[in-house]
Amino acid sequence: MSKSIIEQAYRRRSVLKTMLATGALPLLSPNIFTSAFAAGNQFAGRSINLLIIQPHVVTGKKIAEDFEKLTGAKVNVTSVPYDQVSVKATLDFQSGVGEFDVIDYFYTYKGQLAEDGVIEDVTDLIERDKAEIQPDDYIQTIYDQYTLHEGRRYGLPYDGDSHVLFYNKELFDRYGLKPPTTWDEYNENAKVITEAESKNGIYGAAVLGAKIPVIILSTYANRLTGFGGNFLKDDGTSALDSAEAVEALKSLLASAPHALPTPLETRFEEGLPAFLNGKAAQIDFWTDLGGYAQDPKGSKIVDKWGVTRIPVGGANKTPRLAFNAGFGFAITSGSKNKDVAWELIKLATGKDYHEELLTLTGSGIDPARQSGLKSEKFKAFQPLVQPLLDDGALESSLAWPTAVYAPKLENTLTDELALALAGTKSAEQAIADAHKAWTDIIGANG
């Protein structure tokens, strides 16, 4: 792609500094650039700490380098597994250490983090800086689901995660298979390929079933939305007392015998390389996989893959995505550098920078802004994926619970799904037990 906006801004800043020093340039209007671009070395000598999830390490390093060039501030990046970021941030706050200034938070934890006082209310800052932030550019559902709690906002969206279904065209063609439109077709494809190819270490699917909420719940959410189900009813009570919730789990269990061994041990880290190395014929995964698949540095399936919508099941005929994972950036309440932290967040989540990250292989970033989703650069980078998202799909996606007690709901459902996947419980019993637990949790906190 063309030279990055950061490189352009850095050179422009250097030229301006030289011209100002020699008197060759009159004083400029303070509004000529955004505050981050005009900052120069205003934060020189200061440092902040960014807590980020491991799949975002590439972007964390990029942000640190770019922000230092623009402002002079040093950014120390600490990465942790995606299921540990909220716990680590909370412990840091409760201990009074205040090590971290900015955290990369999982959107379903925003309510708990806000109520526990871990992250800052930035509603007024957004209003003050809305000309820079351009909040109307965010995909509205993502903006609200990721940041809004009790009428106030606690961060800005960074990574608009959702899943689509990727498949290996070479393997499909070998066995005369078609991209699945239903979960039954998906399971049948998996069976055909596994029975023929498992002796060669190739399986019909990579099913992400590790006992981690962001992993196994994403896999279940794809089937739940495919069957037309929901997590919650309109009144906020559990919707797991539905036939769709049970059928979704039955479909997941039916795929396990024909999946990469074993689903309970398959995380992001195992599923991604299996697909890229041609060892798994199907995988429901985050949309940025399209960038990985076309990168010859890490992919053996360049031009040998396809992508389609999440399949449907049962009586449902309308495909629907799910907001699986999804992250925002927030200022920690314990930060001693909140001014610097806010400038970093504005840079990292900004319109132009978001487009850069969307078109960076390995960034792990999916569309959160309309401008990024519809940009020509993203269309060129993800020509197969982009049309699947640019038809209102993200606006109507299934969101996970985000109330203060959402982590309790997620952990309970994760446990039940894992027990079913291990063969300890039937789909009916696991979902019934999850529904009861959810009802109790919601009732106790209602």
Secondary structure, DSSP 8 states (H G I E B T S, - for coil): ----HHHHHHHHHHHHHHHHHTT-S----TTSS-HHHH-TTTTTT-EEEEEEEGGGHHHHHHHHHHHHHHH--EEEEEEE-TTTHHHHHHHHHHHT----SEEEEEGGGHHHHHHTT-B---HHHHHHTHHHH-GGGB-HHHHHHHHEETTEE--EEEE---EEEEEEHHHHHHTT----SBHHHHHHHHHHHHHHHGGGT-BSB-----SSIIIIIHHHHHHHHHTT--SB-TTSSB--SSHHHHHHHHHHHHHGGGBSS-GGG--HHHHHHHHHTT-BSEEEEETTHHHHHT-TTT-S-TTSEEEE---B-TT--S---B--S-EEEEEBTT-S-HHHHHHHHHHHHSHHHHHHHHTSTT------BHHHHH-HHHHHHSTTTHHHHTTTTTTT-B----STTHHHHHHHHHHHHHHHHTTSS-HHHHHHHHHHHHHHHHHHH-
